[in-house]
């Protein structure tokens, strides 16, 4: 039948991305799990914890008290103040309410930042491996994404020479993720200083995704905005999805120069008109009275990381990258001579364990898989045992 519709805009070409196919295996496994099949999902970064009960109760109470009307588009002052205080304490950078803007999740915050600071024809450097949605999000307004690989043979750590080589007259921003998804690498002060030096030298924005700030196992988190002369050129993105198991609540924010607030406000008026008041009340409690909950979750994730690394180390040809942070282990399956996409499907078909092809996060991760440890220890142990047994069954 002939399609007589008027057609769609070229914008639709920019909201796709090469990483979309990576989720096929997770979708297949999730549907099988819903049918009651013996499946272990190690393919998604959705915490298995429930949101802390006092946070849930706070939202319910707010609803019962009629908190169901429009809320300030930038976020309520009390919540923004709590975010500013939290960031000030963590980073050492004095942060005010007017530096904070609340969004419906960090994905929305990144989308908004890209539209506010990137023009059509601008180039934006993104260090990869990077989260699969970055490609589309950063190019929505017509900017060109310039991927800079952080080599696997260097532990997926920053290669500043490669970043510098990628800078052109069209470069407008550098996007970093620390701690990183999928690698779990947390950038060191010296690595951040080298990025800052380039940003200042070339007058660039830095967009820093720091959603895994509260899940660092070894060392401390460092924010590039706190470095000298960087607060005025840095947009820091964070939220509560990982720290408080609030993925479905959609609470994220930016910490940025005050002059961006009006632009964010105008953009939000076009899209969301702010996030619900009862959600903001819950977020405020999470950042104040329930701040310790993130520490309990972090300590649990650390135990899980150590368990997964210990179990997978039993495989003969499976080099691992032990993460500094986050909730993923990267495993190198190149020795098995199988395309990673095929490997993931073969593993799932044989064992019911789903993992992600890490190559979807960037070509520097080709031949690696990302294994999430967002399940209980018994289930994780069983999943790892199945992976090790599957690897042992493959021909040498």
C-alpha angles and dihedrals in degrees: 000000000000115000108232098176118125090245133235135277127265085249087083090065089061098051094064123077141189092249096065094092090059090077094057093091092049092050091050092048094046092053090049091050090052088055089056098254123151099264132150114202111212092151106088138060097222108127115239090216120102118238107268108275096235088057091051091046090051091057092046092050091049090052092048089051092055101260091151103111135095115302130203109285093228092049130264116301093239092055094045090050091052090050091048092049092047093050092045091054094046099043105027089233115128104239128187134202092256090060090062128080122177121220138179094267133323092279089062090045091054091046091052094046091051092053094046100049105024124077130199105277095023119128121227121194116218123186112227146246083062136159111288097241095056093084095061097034096053093046097047094102094046100271119141118241114223110196117209114193122224100208122243091220087062093051091261089288127149118288100194093187090063090050093050092048090055095056115105136166087272095055111118106165147008119220119206133178117206119202088027132228117236100014103044089224114151115204117240125230091255092051091050091047091055091052090047092052091056093045092053094042093052097032095242135160118240118210108196119193106202102166092134094053093120097047101068115134103181122038127344136298117255125197119212091213089070093062118100114284093001104100090075093054103035131092108194116199124200142141148167102268096101104023095053102019091251101137093135095048093068101218118157138139148189128232106203146137111304094242090069093061095082091049091049089048093053091048093048091052087059095050122020111358090221132303124286118284094230089055090051091052090053091048091051091054091047091056095045122025094018099044091114091062090076090057092055091050092047093052090049092051090051091056090049092049091053092047094051093046091048094049096044091048086072089074112094100221107028115107111196134204105219104216125233089208149345124056107286140089120206116216127192111224098170092110089069093064096226128123107256095237090053091046093055092051093044090050092050094046091050101040112012090241116131122203131163130254099241091204086081087071092057142316092264087070096052109137094026130103128210116226117193121213097201095124134080120283096253092052092045091052091051091048092050091047089054091050092050092048091049092052090049089055093057119096117259 
